Amino acid sequence: MKTKICVLLMLVFTSLQGFSQESIINDIDDPFLNKCISLAMVSYPKRKATDATLERAKAQISMATMSLFDIFNAGYFYSPQKNEGLIYIPGGGSGGTNNVVLSGFQFGVTVNLGSFLSKPANIKAAKADYKIAKAQSDDYQIELTNLVKSSYYDFLAAKRQLEVKLLAAKDFKSILTNAQSQFQNGTVTLDIYTEAKSASIAADVEALEAEVTYLKAKNTLESIIGTKIENVK
């Protein structure tokens, strides 16, 4: 009977180790993962910040382009003089006579030379800023995609480990119950019973630790995608 308990303990250890080493690749749900990536792209705060920066840079190009009209200043002058043909501005003329200006509306356009020279450079700078913002946005899109994938894989691994540890705790508890019954009947020694009890306690502790790891991995993924995993359809 002692040999039987020891063999059971070894079988549990061996089977659980093999189960925990199985690949999680078959557990990967690509449609689910793609939905998580899409959710992260619209809800993750830093992604929203990069999108806002890109929109602002795009708006700066429009503002810089529209500012080209600031180069020109249009104006007019209106003289309400009764003279039908001419008006006279006192103080002009070399011989004390008056300068002659047509009466009525006078229109004119002036050009700001400084603005004329600086506006093209401003537009070029705005376009350069947009390219930088676009590159940063594209780069962060890749970064966020990798972050979602990494968190998803960690979640799958934690889930698998939890399943293994819970199964181990259940199996060791069954062995402990069996060993306790046999110990009480005098068919196994105290050492065998103590060994089974220690294995069961250790399995319970590992199961608890695995549960905490699973909850952390789940929380990390949910904080990135902005919703509960159960809500991802």
Buried (B, 14 or more C-beta within 10 A) or exposed (E): BBEBBBEBBEEBBEBBEEEBEEEEEEEEEEEEBEBBBEBBBEBBEEBEEBBEBBEEBBEBBEEBBEBBEEBEEEEEEEBEEEEEEEBBEEEEEEEEEEEEBEBEEEEEEEEEEEBEEEBEEBBEEBBEBBEEBBEBBEEBBEEBBEBBBEBBBBBBBBBBBBBBBBBBBBBBBBBBEBBBEBBEEEBBBEEBBEBBBEBBBEBBEBBEEBBEBBEEBBEBBBBBBBEEBEEBE
